[in-house]
Structures are given as structure tokens and as C-alpha cells.
């Protein structure tokens, strides 16, 4: 599903900010719907299974992962050890908030 992207060079800062804000609100709504439907399917197949739609198929499988327990690491290791084994990264953060007058 290819989507043609708008030419942002032709957009004002205001248009670009509002386009991003509207898109993020839409994504938030769609994410909530996706979680809702996913939860419903997982409930129908608690031990795993498959379902077919007219366009898509879904499979529910049990997965397992190992992750570091950062709370336990902080408890068991010294602050110096943690700092020696940590790395800092730099990145740009973009925050989008709805204006009170909009």
C-alpha cells in the first residue's frame, strides 16, 4: 500500500506542524483500535490458533523472551559499575501538543 507523500517544501511551518499533529491523533486512535481487536482475537484463541478473514489471516502463538531486569541490576551492582557499562546517545525529540485555542 504505497502512499504518495506531500511536498513538504511547499508547506508553511504552521501547515507542517498541523499535518503532523493531525496524523499523530489519527495514529493514536488507530493504535487503540488495533489493540482492541488484537485483544479480542487473543481472547478467542487463548492457547493459540489461526483465523481467516476475506483479506487477511491471523495466527496467535505463544512467545517467550529473555530481558534484562534493570531493577535487579541497579540493586545488585554499584552505581560505578552501571555507569561503566552504560552508554549515552544523542537524538532529537519532537513533541507535538494540541494548542488550547485549536
Phi and psi in radians as a Rosetta constraint file:
Dihedral C 1 N 2 CA 2 C 2 CIRCULARHARMONIC -1.398 0.35
Dihedral N 2 CA 2 C 2 N 3 CIRCULARHARMONIC 2.429 0.35
Dihedral C 2 N 3 CA 3 C 3 CIRCULARHARMONIC -2.085 0.35
Dihedral N 3 CA 3 C 3 N 4 CIRCULARHARMONIC 2.253 0.35
Dihedral C 3 N 4 CA 4 C 4 CIRCULARHARMONIC -1.350 0.35
Dihedral N 4 CA 4 C 4 N 5 CIRCULARHARMONIC 2.245 0.35
Dihedral C 4 N 5 CA 5 C 5 CIRCULARHARMONIC -1.558 0.35
Dihedral N 5 CA 5 C 5 N 6 CIRCULARHARMONIC 2.489 0.35
Dihedral C 5 N 6 CA 6 C 6 CIRCULARHARMONIC -1.243 0.35
Dihedral N 6 CA 6 C 6 N 7 CIRCULARHARMONIC 2.744 0.35
Dihedral C 6 N 7 CA 7 C 7 CIRCULARHARMONIC -1.410 0.35
Dihedral N 7 CA 7 C 7 N 8 CIRCULARHARMONIC 1.742 0.35
Dihedral C 7 N 8 CA 8 C 8 CIRCULARHARMONIC -1.194 0.35
Dihedral N 8 CA 8 C 8 N 9 CIRCULARHARMONIC -0.306 0.35
Dihedral C 8 N 9 CA 9 C 9 CIRCULARHARMONIC -1.131 0.35
Dihedral N 9 CA 9 C 9 N 10 CIRCULARHARMONIC -0.446 0.35
Dihedral C 9 N 10 CA 10 C 10 CIRCULARHARMONIC -1.572 0.35
Dihedral N 10 CA 10 C 10 N 11 CIRCULARHARMONIC -0.010 0.35
Dihedral C 10 N 11 CA 11 C 11 CIRCULARHARMONIC -1.730 0.35
Dihedral N 11 CA 11 C 11 N 12 CIRCULARHARMONIC 2.489 0.35
Dihedral C 11 N 12 CA 12 C 12 CIRCULARHARMONIC -1.306 0.35
Dihedral N 12 CA 12 C 12 N 13 CIRCULARHARMONIC 2.895 0.35
Dihedral C 12 N 13 CA 13 C 13 CIRCULARHARMONIC -0.991 0.35
Dihedral N 13 CA 13 C 13 N 14 CIRCULARHARMONIC -0.753 0.35
Dihedral C 13 N 14 CA 14 C 14 CIRCULARHARMONIC -1.053 0.35
Dihedral N 14 CA 14 C 14 N 15 CIRCULARHARMONIC -0.791 0.35
Dihedral C 14 N 15 CA 15 C 15 CIRCULARHARMONIC -1.117 0.35
Dihedral N 15 CA 15 C 15 N 16 CIRCULARHARMONIC -0.729 0.35
Dihedral C 15 N 16 CA 16 C 16 CIRCULARHARMONIC -1.149 0.35
Dihedral N 16 CA 16 C 16 N 17 CIRCULARHARMONIC -0.764 0.35
Dihedral C 16 N 17 CA 17 C 17 CIRCULARHARMONIC -1.091 0.35
Dihedral N 17 CA 17 C 17 N 18 CIRCULARHARMONIC -0.812 0.35
Dihedral C 17 N 18 CA 18 C 18 CIRCULARHARMONIC -1.156 0.35
Dihedral N 18 CA 18 C 18 N 19 CIRCULARHARMONIC -0.652 0.35
Dihedral C 18 N 19 CA 19 C 19 CIRCULARHARMONIC -1.100 0.35
Dihedral N 19 CA 19 C 19 N 20 CIRCULARHARMONIC -0.763 0.35
Dihedral C 19 N 20 CA 20 C 20 CIRCULARHARMONIC -1.140 0.35
Dihedral N 20 CA 20 C 20 N 21 CIRCULARHARMONIC -0.754 0.35
Dihedral C 20 N 21 CA 21 C 21 CIRCULARHARMONIC -1.066 0.35
Dihedral N 21 CA 21 C 21 N 22 CIRCULARHARMONIC -0.795 0.35
Dihedral C 21 N 22 CA 22 C 22 CIRCULARHARMONIC -1.099 0.35
Dihedral N 22 CA 22 C 22 N 23 CIRCULARHARMONIC -0.720 0.35
Dihedral C 22 N 23 CA 23 C 23 CIRCULARHARMONIC -1.099 0.35
Dihedral N 23 CA 23 C 23 N 24 CIRCULARHARMONIC -0.763 0.35
Dihedral C 23 N 24 CA 24 C 24 CIRCULARHARMONIC -1.124 0.35
Dihedral N 24 CA 24 C 24 N 25 CIRCULARHARMONIC -0.642 0.35
Dihedral C 24 N 25 CA 25 C 25 CIRCULARHARMONIC -1.130 0.35
Dihedral N 25 CA 25 C 25 N 26 CIRCULARHARMONIC -0.715 0.35
Dihedral C 25 N 26 CA 26 C 26 CIRCULARHARMONIC -1.109 0.35
Dihedral N 26 CA 26 C 26 N 27 CIRCULARHARMONIC -0.775 0.35
Dihedral C 26 N 27 CA 27 C 27 CIRCULARHARMONIC -1.082 0.35
Dihedral N 27 CA 27 C 27 N 28 CIRCULARHARMONIC -0.699 0.35
Dihedral C 27 N 28 CA 28 C 28 CIRCULARHARMONIC -1.059 0.35
Dihedral N 28 CA 28 C 28 N 29 CIRCULARHARMONIC -0.757 0.35
Dihedral C 28 N 29 CA 29 C 29 CIRCULARHARMONIC -1.141 0.35
Dihedral N 29 CA 29 C 29 N 30 CIRCULARHARMONIC -0.818 0.35
Dihedral C 29 N 30 CA 30 C 30 CIRCULARHARMONIC -1.126 0.35
Dihedral N 30 CA 30 C 30 N 31 CIRCULARHARMONIC -0.648 0.35
Dihedral C 30 N 31 CA 31 C 31 CIRCULARHARMONIC -1.111 0.35
Dihedral N 31 CA 31 C 31 N 32 CIRCULARHARMONIC -0.695 0.35
Dihedral C 31 N 32 CA 32 C 32 CIRCULARHARMONIC -1.134 0.35
Dihedral N 32 CA 32 C 32 N 33 CIRCULARHARMONIC -0.714 0.35
Dihedral C 32 N 33 CA 33 C 33 CIRCULARHARMONIC -1.146 0.35
Dihedral N 33 CA 33 C 33 N 34 CIRCULARHARMONIC -0.729 0.35
Dihedral C 33 N 34 CA 34 C 34 CIRCULARHARMONIC -1.079 0.35
Dihedral N 34 CA 34 C 34 N 35 CIRCULARHARMONIC -0.751 0.35
Dihedral C 34 N 35 CA 35 C 35 CIRCULARHARMONIC -1.116 0.35
Dihedral N 35 CA 35 C 35 N 36 CIRCULARHARMONIC -0.707 0.35
Dihedral C 35 N 36 CA 36 C 36 CIRCULARHARMONIC -1.069 0.35
Dihedral N 36 CA 36 C 36 N 37 CIRCULARHARMONIC -0.857 0.35
Dihedral C 36 N 37 CA 37 C 37 CIRCULARHARMONIC -1.186 0.35
Dihedral N 37 CA 37 C 37 N 38 CIRCULARHARMONIC -0.680 0.35
Dihedral C 37 N 38 CA 38 C 38 CIRCULARHARMONIC -1.083 0.35
Dihedral N 38 CA 38 C 38 N 39 CIRCULARHARMONIC -0.754 0.35
Dihedral C 38 N 39 CA 39 C 39 CIRCULARHARMONIC -1.083 0.35
Dihedral N 39 CA 39 C 39 N 40 CIRCULARHARMONIC -0.719 0.35
Dihedral C 39 N 40 CA 40 C 40 CIRCULARHARMONIC -1.105 0.35
Dihedral N 40 CA 40 C 40 N 41 CIRCULARHARMONIC -0.734 0.35
Dihedral C 40 N 41 CA 41 C 41 CIRCULARHARMONIC -1.191 0.35
Dihedral N 41 CA 41 C 41 N 42 CIRCULARHARMONIC -0.720 0.35
Dihedral C 41 N 42 CA 42 C 42 CIRCULARHARMONIC -1.086 0.35
Dihedral N 42 CA 42 C 42 N 43 CIRCULARHARMONIC -0.620 0.35
Dihedral C 42 N 43 CA 43 C 43 CIRCULARHARMONIC -1.179 0.35
Dihedral N 43 CA 43 C 43 N 44 CIRCULARHARMONIC -0.579 0.35
Dihedral C 43 N 44 CA 44 C 44 CIRCULARHARMONIC -1.298 0.35
Dihedral N 44 CA 44 C 44 N 45 CIRCULARHARMONIC -0.415 0.35
Dihedral C 44 N 45 CA 45 C 45 CIRCULARHARMONIC -2.239 0.35
Dihedral N 45 CA 45 C 45 N 46 CIRCULARHARMONIC 1.128 0.35
Dihedral C 45 N 46 CA 46 C 46 CIRCULARHARMONIC -1.101 0.35
Dihedral N 46 CA 46 C 46 N 47 CIRCULARHARMONIC -0.419 0.35
Dihedral C 46 N 47 CA 47 C 47 CIRCULARHARMONIC -1.883 0.35
Dihedral N 47 CA 47 C 47 N 48 CIRCULARHARMONIC 0.190 0.35
Dihedral C 47 N 48 CA 48 C 48 CIRCULARHARMONIC 1.809 0.35
Dihedral N 48 CA 48 C 48 N 49 CIRCULARHARMONIC 2.820 0.35
Dihedral C 48 N 49 CA 49 C 49 CIRCULARHARMONIC 2.780 0.35
Dihedral N 49 CA 49 C 49 N 50 CIRCULARHARMONIC -3.038 0.35
Dihedral C 49 N 50 CA 50 C 50 CIRCULARHARMONIC -2.334 0.35
Dihedral N 50 CA 50 C 50 N 51 CIRCULARHARMONIC 2.653 0.35
Dihedral C 50 N 51 CA 51 C 51 CIRCULARHARMONIC -2.459 0.35
Dihedral N 51 CA 51 C 51 N 52 CIRCULARHARMONIC 2.549 0.35
Dihedral C 51 N 52 CA 52 C 52 CIRCULARHARMONIC -1.990 0.35
Dihedral N 52 CA 52 C 52 N 53 CIRCULARHARMONIC 2.364 0.35
Dihedral C 52 N 53 CA 53 C 53 CIRCULARHARMONIC -1.896 0.35
Dihedral N 53 CA 53 C 53 N 54 CIRCULARHARMONIC -3.104 0.35
Dihedral C 53 N 54 CA 54 C 54 CIRCULARHARMONIC -1.205 0.35
Dihedral N 54 CA 54 C 54 N 55 CIRCULARHARMONIC -0.522 0.35
Dihedral C 54 N 55 CA 55 C 55 CIRCULARHARMONIC -2.046 0.35
Dihedral N 55 CA 55 C 55 N 56 CIRCULARHARMONIC -0.560 0.35
Dihedral C 55 N 56 CA 56 C 56 CIRCULARHARMONIC -2.206 0.35
Dihedral N 56 CA 56 C 56 N 57 CIRCULARHARMONIC 2.740 0.35
Dihedral C 56 N 57 CA 57 C 57 CIRCULARHARMONIC -2.021 0.35
Dihedral N 57 CA 57 C 57 N 58 CIRCULARHARMONIC 2.666 0.35
Dihedral C 57 N 58 CA 58 C 58 CIRCULARHARMONIC -2.353 0.35
Dihedral N 58 CA 58 C 58 N 59 CIRCULARHARMONIC 2.484 0.35
Dihedral C 58 N 59 CA 59 C 59 CIRCULARHARMONIC -2.209 0.35
Dihedral N 59 CA 59 C 59 N 60 CIRCULARHARMONIC 2.439 0.35
Dihedral C 59 N 60 CA 60 C 60 CIRCULARHARMONIC -1.964 0.35
Dihedral N 60 CA 60 C 60 N 61 CIRCULARHARMONIC 2.099 0.35
Dihedral C 60 N 61 CA 61 C 61 CIRCULARHARMONIC -2.282 0.35
Dihedral N 61 CA 61 C 61 N 62 CIRCULARHARMONIC 2.653 0.35
Dihedral C 61 N 62 CA 62 C 62 CIRCULARHARMONIC -1.455 0.35
Dihedral N 62 CA 62 C 62 N 63 CIRCULARHARMONIC 2.293 0.35
Dihedral C 62 N 63 CA 63 C 63 CIRCULARHARMONIC -2.154 0.35
Dihedral N 63 CA 63 C 63 N 64 CIRCULARHARMONIC 2.771 0.35
Dihedral C 63 N 64 CA 64 C 64 CIRCULARHARMONIC -2.395 0.35
Dihedral N 64 CA 64 C 64 N 65 CIRCULARHARMONIC 2.464 0.35
Dihedral C 64 N 65 CA 65 C 65 CIRCULARHARMONIC -2.373 0.35
Dihedral N 65 CA 65 C 65 N 66 CIRCULARHARMONIC 2.682 0.35
Dihedral C 65 N 66 CA 66 C 66 CIRCULARHARMONIC -1.914 0.35
Dihedral N 66 CA 66 C 66 N 67 CIRCULARHARMONIC 2.335 0.35
Dihedral C 66 N 67 CA 67 C 67 CIRCULARHARMONIC -2.353 0.35
Dihedral N 67 CA 67 C 67 N 68 CIRCULARHARMONIC 2.699 0.35
Dihedral C 67 N 68 CA 68 C 68 CIRCULARHARMONIC -1.249 0.35
Dihedral N 68 CA 68 C 68 N 69 CIRCULARHARMONIC 2.416 0.35
Dihedral C 68 N 69 CA 69 C 69 CIRCULARHARMONIC -1.613 0.35
Dihedral N 69 CA 69 C 69 N 70 CIRCULARHARMONIC 1.585 0.35
Dihedral C 69 N 70 CA 70 C 70 CIRCULARHARMONIC -1.123 0.35
Dihedral N 70 CA 70 C 70 N 71 CIRCULARHARMONIC -0.572 0.35
Dihedral C 70 N 71 CA 71 C 71 CIRCULARHARMONIC -1.100 0.35
Dihedral N 71 CA 71 C 71 N 72 CIRCULARHARMONIC -0.739 0.35
Dihedral C 71 N 72 CA 72 C 72 CIRCULARHARMONIC -1.194 0.35
Dihedral N 72 CA 72 C 72 N 73 CIRCULARHARMONIC -0.684 0.35
Dihedral C 72 N 73 CA 73 C 73 CIRCULARHARMONIC -1.063 0.35
Dihedral N 73 CA 73 C 73 N 74 CIRCULARHARMONIC -0.791 0.35
Dihedral C 73 N 74 CA 74 C 74 CIRCULARHARMONIC -1.102 0.35
Dihedral N 74 CA 74 C 74 N 75 CIRCULARHARMONIC -0.598 0.35
Dihedral C 74 N 75 CA 75 C 75 CIRCULARHARMONIC -1.264 0.35
Dihedral N 75 CA 75 C 75 N 76 CIRCULARHARMONIC -0.730 0.35
Dihedral C 75 N 76 CA 76 C 76 CIRCULARHARMONIC -1.535 0.35
Dihedral N 76 CA 76 C 76 N 77 CIRCULARHARMONIC -0.416 0.35
Dihedral C 76 N 77 CA 77 C 77 CIRCULARHARMONIC -1.927 0.35
Dihedral N 77 CA 77 C 77 N 78 CIRCULARHARMONIC 2.697 0.35
Dihedral C 77 N 78 CA 78 C 78 CIRCULARHARMONIC -1.286 0.35
Dihedral N 78 CA 78 C 78 N 79 CIRCULARHARMONIC 2.776 0.35
Dihedral C 78 N 79 CA 79 C 79 CIRCULARHARMONIC -1.051 0.35
Dihedral N 79 CA 79 C 79 N 80 CIRCULARHARMONIC -0.672 0.35
Dihedral C 79 N 80 CA 80 C 80 CIRCULARHARMONIC -1.079 0.35
Dihedral N 80 CA 80 C 80 N 81 CIRCULARHARMONIC -0.764 0.35
Dihedral C 80 N 81 CA 81 C 81 CIRCULARHARMONIC -1.086 0.35
Dihedral N 81 CA 81 C 81 N 82 CIRCULARHARMONIC -0.775 0.35
Dihedral C 81 N 82 CA 82 C 82 CIRCULARHARMONIC -1.070 0.35
Dihedral N 82 CA 82 C 82 N 83 CIRCULARHARMONIC -0.786 0.35
Dihedral C 82 N 83 CA 83 C 83 CIRCULARHARMONIC -1.116 0.35
Dihedral N 83 CA 83 C 83 N 84 CIRCULARHARMONIC -0.669 0.35
Dihedral C 83 N 84 CA 84 C 84 CIRCULARHARMONIC -1.119 0.35
Dihedral N 84 CA 84 C 84 N 85 CIRCULARHARMONIC -0.516 0.35
Dihedral C 84 N 85 CA 85 C 85 CIRCULARHARMONIC -1.850 0.35
Dihedral N 85 CA 85 C 85 N 86 CIRCULARHARMONIC 0.326 0.35
Dihedral C 85 N 86 CA 86 C 86 CIRCULARHARMONIC -1.969 0.35
Dihedral N 86 CA 86 C 86 N 87 CIRCULARHARMONIC 2.769 0.35
Dihedral C 86 N 87 CA 87 C 87 CIRCULARHARMONIC -2.331 0.35
Dihedral N 87 CA 87 C 87 N 88 CIRCULARHARMONIC 2.585 0.35
Dihedral C 87 N 88 CA 88 C 88 CIRCULARHARMONIC -1.752 0.35
Dihedral N 88 CA 88 C 88 N 89 CIRCULARHARMONIC 2.505 0.35
Dihedral C 88 N 89 CA 89 C 89 CIRCULARHARMONIC -2.222 0.35
Dihedral N 89 CA 89 C 89 N 90 CIRCULARHARMONIC 2.661 0.35
Dihedral C 89 N 90 CA 90 C 90 CIRCULARHARMONIC -1.993 0.35
Dihedral N 90 CA 90 C 90 N 91 CIRCULARHARMONIC 2.470 0.35
Dihedral C 90 N 91 CA 91 C 91 CIRCULARHARMONIC -2.769 0.35
Dihedral N 91 CA 91 C 91 N 92 CIRCULARHARMONIC 2.856 0.35
Dihedral C 91 N 92 CA 92 C 92 CIRCULARHARMONIC -1.632 0.35
Dihedral N 92 CA 92 C 92 N 93 CIRCULARHARMONIC 2.343 0.35
Dihedral C 92 N 93 CA 93 C 93 CIRCULARHARMONIC -1.905 0.35
Dihedral N 93 CA 93 C 93 N 94 CIRCULARHARMONIC 2.325 0.35
Dihedral C 93 N 94 CA 94 C 94 CIRCULARHARMONIC -2.016 0.35
Dihedral N 94 CA 94 C 94 N 95 CIRCULARHARMONIC 2.036 0.35
Dihedral C 94 N 95 CA 95 C 95 CIRCULARHARMONIC -1.860 0.35
Dihedral N 95 CA 95 C 95 N 96 CIRCULARHARMONIC 2.353 0.35
Dihedral C 95 N 96 CA 96 C 96 CIRCULARHARMONIC -2.179 0.35
Dihedral N 96 CA 96 C 96 N 97 CIRCULARHARMONIC 2.145 0.35
Dihedral C 96 N 97 CA 97 C 97 CIRCULARHARMONIC -2.263 0.35
Dihedral N 97 CA 97 C 97 N 98 CIRCULARHARMONIC 2.506 0.35
Dihedral C 97 N 98 CA 98 C 98 CIRCULARHARMONIC -1.240 0.35
Dihedral N 98 CA 98 C 98 N 99 CIRCULARHARMONIC 2.314 0.35
Dihedral C 98 N 99 CA 99 C 99 CIRCULARHARMONIC -1.234 0.35
Dihedral N 99 CA 99 C 99 N 100 CIRCULARHARMONIC 2.574 0.35
Dihedral C 99 N 100 CA 100 C 100 CIRCULARHARMONIC -1.162 0.35
Dihedral N 100 CA 100 C 100 N 101 CIRCULARHARMONIC -0.408 0.35
Dihedral C 100 N 101 CA 101 C 101 CIRCULARHARMONIC -1.765 0.35
Dihedral N 101 CA 101 C 101 N 102 CIRCULARHARMONIC 0.172 0.35
